[in-house]
Amino acid sequence: MNEIEVPELVGKEISCAKLLSTRNDEQELSLTFSDGTSFAFSASAKLSAQAVLYKGGVGEPSTILEIELPL
């Protein structure tokens, strides 16, 4: 079992949470926090997982942390 710890998320207040089914049998969890940052985690049948913590707003989102793991 793989465990992913993301200390950057500890203590953040979630303002919106979405679970999405995307094309190609991918599942995505999207969290938006009250401080304006967002975290997205996706998993697919190709047995890998990707996660990204980013700050959105006007223009291009700014990536804070990006993780990709083979499962």
Beta strands, then each sheet from edge to edge (+ up, - down):
strand 1: 14-21
strand 2: 27-33
strand 3: 37-44
strand 4: 48-55
strand 5: 62-70
sheet 1: 1+ 2- 3+ 4- 5+
end
